[in-house]
Amino acid sequence: MSGATFLEIILAIILPPLGVFLRYECKVEFWICVLLTIFGWLPGIIYAIYILTKRTTPFS
């Protein structure tokens, strides 16, 4: 799982912004997740799991 911990994934399913916050703190990824979660719980989960499991390059 390219760096995502089990706890982050579980928290992303229960409360999506919390799972993203543990990794990215208050950066743009967290605020996008909050916005998507306000629009609906499922879009927030999908985004949170995507952002936590995506591979990052050294220059990103």
N, C-alpha and C positions, 0 to 999 in steps of 0.2 A: 504494500500500500504506500508507496512513495512518500513516506514521512508522516502521514496522518496517524495519530494515535487512536487506539480503540476508544478512549474516553472522549476525544474530540468528535468522533463519529457518533457515538451514543448521544452526546449533548446536542449535536447538530440535528438529530432526529427528534429529540424531546423539545428543545428550544434552540432553533437554528442560529440566532444571533450570538448566543453564548458560546457555541462551538467555534464560530468564526472569531469571536473576540479573543479567545484563548490563544489563537495563533497570530492574528493581525492587529490586535488591540483596537484603537479607534481610527483605523485607516479607512480608505474608501470601500474596501471589501466588506467591512463590518456594516457600514451605512447602507450599502446596496442590499445586504441581507436583511437589515431591519425594514427597509422599504418593501422588499418582496414579501416578508413575513406579514406586514400590515395588510398587503393586498390579498394574502392567502397563505395559510400555513404550508401547503404543499410546494408552492414556488420557492418559499424560503428554505425548505428542506432540500429541494433539488439543487438550488444554488450553493447552499452551505456544503453539501457533500461534494459537489463539483469543485468548489474552490479549495476544499481541504485535501482532495485527492489528486489535483492536477499536478503535473510535474513542473518544476521550476528550473529555469536555466540559470547558470551562474551570473549572467548579465541582465536578469530581469528584475 
